[in-house]
Amino acid sequence: MIELSFEGEAKQLPENWQEVKPHLLPVYLKKLFVEPETQQTYHELLRLSLGYSSRRWRRFCKVYFSDKLSEETHEHNAEILQFLLGRIAWMWSEPMKVKPFDFVRINGEIHLLPDPLLKTLTYGELTDAYIHMVAYVKQLEKGDKRLNLLLATICRPKPTDYAYQERFDWNGDEREPYNEHIAEKRAEAWEAVSFEKKIPILLYFVSVLKELMETYQIYDTEAETEGEEEYPGQGFIKNQHLLAEKQIFGTMKQTRQANAHDVLLFLEESKKDEDFQEKCRLEAEKHAKR
């Protein structure tokens, strides 16, 4: 922790994710990975780190950045604020795409973490993991239930079949095939795992998931900013139904079992085709009006 004196009070600022207070972690992740990055985001993270209420922070800004202050005082206060923001800059720069460790041992059983590129992720696993992640960072269910469900979803033991690597349909995943019902039962065991283990896995997965979703251009940026989903994972679930209806990857079950990268690539190419057709339609209409 960084110890400092601010407005006559002794304060502590975290120097890494391990030092972030557990009850603040979902809020931090929401600000960093769910909400758009703005100047307000930086101020909110600093406010939370200093332990200020929204009301007290507004009063602080009003006093220290009032129009009545001299330009010299303004610059001095701005330097102090910049210094404080610099102390939490690690939140944006600290690497999180590297697997923190290979596995977690729970009741003597090894649970493997997913690979950094999420190469073997199924569309069903992606959907469920995303839903649990968003529900946790937004605290739609108070506490750590959704965090435990997320960890039970993405961290799994090796298959009981010791010859699994010799099977013709093995996809390279060292974890056993994903089953949402088994994950739900295993989530209870994750309650006993310390936050010192949970936090690095959560940050690692959020980071690689964000990179995965940015790889495929599926959603319009303008459409995303118009409004939030009615419920977490609405877009994923809707696409599951549409793909299953058209039998692109088979039934709903087969669609969930399909490789996430294959599904996302198909959705990206479909969007490109729709955009091209819409462009041609608009040009035809424009030409017809001449």
C-alpha positions in Angstrom: 0.0 0.0 0.0 1.1 3.6 -0.7 0.7 5.6 2.5 0.1 9.3 2.2 -1.5 12.3 3.8 -4.4 13.9 1.9 -6.4 16.9 3.3 -4.9 16.2 6.7 -5.9 12.6 6.7 -3.8 9.4 6.5 -4.7 7.5 3.4 -3.6 4.3 1.7 -3.7 3.6 -2.0 -3.4 0.1 -3.4 -0.3 -0.7 -5.5 -1.7 -3.8 -7.1 -4.8 -5.8 -7.6 -4.1 -8.0 -4.5 -4.4 -4.9 -2.3 -7.7 -3.8 -3.6 -10.5 -4.3 -1.0 -12.7 -7.2 -2.1 -15.9 -5.2 -1.9 -14.5 -2.6 -4.3 -13.2 -5.1 -6.9 -16.5 -5.5 -8.8 -16.8 -1.7 -8.9 -13.3 -1.2 -10.2 -13.8 -3.9 -12.9 -17.1 -2.3 -14.0 -15.4 1.1 -14.4 -12.4 -0.4 -16.2 -13.9 -3.0 -18.5 -17.7 -2.4 -18.8 -18.2 1.3 -18.8 -16.7 3.6 -21.5 -13.3 5.1 -20.5 -13.6 8.8 -19.7 -12.0 11.4 -17.5 -14.8 10.7 -15.1 -13.7 7.1 -14.9 -10.3 8.2 -13.6 -11.8 10.5 -11.0 -14.2 7.8 -9.8 -11.5 5.2 -9.4 -9.4 7.7 -7.4 -12.4 8.7 -5.3 -13.1 5.1 -4.4 -9.4 4.4 -3.7 -9.3 7.4 -1.3 -12.5 6.3 0.4 -14.5 9.4 -0.4 -18.2 9.5 -0.8 -19.6 11.1 -4.0 -20.8 14.1 -2.1 -17.5 14.7 -0.4 -15.6 14.3 -3.7 -17.8 16.9 -5.3 -17.1 19.3 -2.4 -13.4 18.6 -2.8 -13.5 19.4 -6.5 -15.5 22.5 -5.9 -13.1 23.9 -3.3 -9.8 23.0 -5.1 -10.9 23.8 -8.7 -13.1 26.8 -8.2 -13.1 29.5 -10.8 -12.3 32.0 -8.0 -8.9 30.5 -7.4 -5.8 32.0 -9.1 -4.3 30.3 -12.1 -1.2 29.5 -10.1 -3.3 27.7 -7.4 -5.2 25.9 -10.1 -2.0 24.6 -11.6 -0.7 23.5 -8.2 -3.9 21.6 -7.4 -3.9 20.0 -10.8 -0.4 18.7 -10.2 -1.5 17.2 -6.9 -4.4 15.5 -8.6 -2.2 14.2 -11.4 0.2 12.9 -8.8 -2.6 10.9 -7.1 -3.9 9.6 -10.5 -0.4 8.5 -11.2 -0.4 6.3 -8.1 -3.3 4.2 -9.5 -2.1 4.2 -13.1 -1.1 0.6 -12.7 -4.8 -0.4 -13.1 -4.5 0.4 -16.8 -0.9 -0.7 -17.3 -0.4 -3.8 -15.2 -0.3 -6.9 -17.4 -3.2 -9.3 -16.9 -3.1 -11.3 -20.1 -0.5 -13.7 -18.7 -1.9 -16.8 -16.9 -1.2 -16.0 -13.2 -0.7 -19.7 -12.5 -1.7 -23.0 -14.2 -4.2 -24.4 -11.8 -6.0 -24.2 -8.4 -6.1 -27.1 -6.1 -9.5 -27.6 -4.4 -10.1 -30.5 -2.0 -7.0 -32.2 -3.5 -8.3 -31.9 -7.1 -6.5 -29.7 -9.7 -8.6 -27.2 -11.6 -6.9 -25.9 -14.8 -7.2 -22.3 -16.0 -8.1 -21.6 -19.7 -5.4 -20.8 -22.2 -4.5 -17.1 -22.8 -6.0 -17.1 -26.4 -9.2 -19.0 -25.3 -8.6 -21.3 -28.3 -10.7 -24.1 -27.0 -13.6 -22.1 -25.5 -17.0 -23.2 -26.7 -19.7 -20.8 -27.5 -21.8 -22.1 -24.5 -18.8 -21.6 -22.2 -18.2 -18.1 -23.5 -21.9 -17.2 -23.1 -22.2 -18.5 -19.5 -18.8 -17.1 -18.5 -19.7 -13.7 -19.9 -23.1 -13.7 -18.1 -21.5 -14.6 -14.7 -18.8 -12.0 -15.2 -21.2 -9.1 -15.9 -23.6 -10.2 -13.2 -20.7 -10.2 -10.7 -19.1 -6.8 -11.7 -22.5 -5.2 -11.7 -23.4 -7.0 -8.5 -26.8 -8.1 -9.8 -26.6 -10.7 -7.1 -24.9 -9.4 -4.0 -21.8 -11.2 -2.8 -19.5 -13.7 -4.6 -22.0 -16.3 -5.9 -21.5 -15.2 -9.5 -17.8 -15.0 -9.2 -17.7 -18.6 -7.9 -19.9 -19.6 -10.9 -17.6 -17.9 -13.3 -14.5 -19.6 -11.8 -16.2 -23.0 -11.8 -17.1 -22.4 -15.5 -13.7 -21.6 -16.8 -11.5 -23.6 -14.4 -12.0 -27.4 -14.7 -10.2 -30.6 -13.9 -8.6 -32.8 -16.6 -10.9 -35.5 -18.2 -11.2 -38.7 -16.2 -10.4 -40.6 -19.4 -6.6 -40.7 -19.4 -6.5 -41.4 -23.1 -8.5 -38.3 -23.9 -5.7 -36.8 -26.0 -5.9 -39.8 -28.4 -9.6 -39.4 -29.1 -10.4 -38.3 -32.7 -12.6 -35.4 -31.5 -10.1 -34.0 -29.0 -9.8 -30.2 -29.5 -6.6 -29.6 -27.6 -8.4 -28.6 -24.3 -6.6 -30.0 -21.3 -9.8 -29.3 -19.2 -12.7 -31.6 -19.2 -15.6 -30.6 -21.6 -17.8 -27.8 -20.2 -21.1 -28.7 -18.5 -23.1 -25.9 -16.9 -24.8 -28.2 -14.5 -21.5 -29.6 -13.1 -20.1 -26.1 -12.9 -23.1 -25.0 -10.8 -22.4 -27.8 -8.3 -18.7 -27.1 -8.2 -19.2 -23.4 -7.6 -19.9 -24.1 -3.9 -16.4 -25.5 -3.5 -14.9 -22.2 -4.8 -16.3 -20.5 -1.7 -13.4 -21.9 0.3 -10.8 -20.6 -2.1 -9.1 -17.4 -0.9 -9.5 -14.0 -2.7 -5.7 -14.1 -3.2 -6.3 -16.9 -5.7 -9.6 -15.7 -7.1 -8.7 -12.2 -8.0 -5.8 -13.0 -10.4 -7.9 -15.5 -12.2 -10.8 -13.0 -12.5 -8.5 -10.2 -13.8 -6.8 -12.6 -16.2 -10.1 -13.9 -17.7 -11.7 -10.4 -18.0 -8.6 -9.2 -19.8 -8.3 -12.1 -22.3 -12.1 -12.0 -22.8 -12.0 -8.3 -23.7 -9.3 -9.0 -26.2 -11.3 -11.8 -27.7 -14.4 -9.7 -28.2 -12.4 -6.9 -29.7 -10.9 -9.3 -32.3 -14.3 -9.8 -34.0 -16.3 -6.9 -35.3 -19.8 -8.1 -34.5 -21.7 -5.2 -32.9 -22.0 -1.6 -34.1 -20.3 0.9 -31.8 -23.2 3.3 -32.2 -25.7 0.6 -31.4 -23.8 -0.4 -28.3 -24.0 3.1 -26.8 -27.7 3.5 -27.4 -28.6 1.3 -24.5 -27.5 -1.6 -22.3 -28.7 -5.2 -22.7 -32.0 -6.0 -20.9 -30.1 -8.8 -19.2 -26.4 -10.0 -19.2 -25.5 -12.0 -22.3 -28.7 -11.0 -24.3 -26.8 -10.7 -27.5 -25.0 -14.1 -27.1 -28.3 -15.9 -26.3 -30.1 -14.3 -29.1 -27.4 -15.4 -31.5 -27.6 -18.9 -30.2 -31.3 -19.1 -31.1 -30.8 -17.5 -34.5 -27.9 -19.9 -35.4 -29.8 -22.9 -34.1 -32.9 -21.9 -36.0 -30.9 -21.7 -39.3 -28.9 -24.9 -38.3 -25.6 -23.2 -39.0 -23.8 -25.2 -36.4 -26.7 -27.7 -35.7 -29.1 -27.7 -32.8 -29.1 -25.3 -29.8 -26.9 -27.9 -28.0 -24.5 -28.2 -30.9 -24.3 -24.5 -31.2 -23.3 -24.2 -27.6 -20.7 -26.9 -28.1 -19.2 -25.2 -31.2 -15.9 -23.5 -30.9 -16.4 -19.8 -29.8 -13.9 -18.5 -32.4 -15.8 -20.3 -35.2 -19.1 -18.9 -34.1 -17.8 -15.3 -33.7 -16.0 -15.4 -37.1 -19.3 -16.5 -38.7 -21.2 -13.7 -37.0 -18.6 -11.2 -38.1 -18.7 -12.4 -41.7 -22.5 -12.3 -41.6 -22.5 -8.8 -40.3 -20.1 -7.7 -43.1 -22.5 -9.2 -45.7 -25.5 -7.4 -44.1 -23.6 -4.1 -44.1 -22.6 -4.5 -47.7 -26.1 -5.3 -48.8 -27.4 -2.3 -46.8 -24.8 -0.1 -48.5 -25.9 -1.4 -51.9 -29.5 -0.8 -51.1 -28.9 2.8 -50.0 -26.8 3.5 -53.1 -29.6 2.1 -55.3 -32.1 4.3 -53.6 -29.9 7.3 -54.0 -29.4 6.6 -57.7 -33.1 6.1 -58.2 -33.9 9.5 -56.8 -31.6 11.3 -59.3 
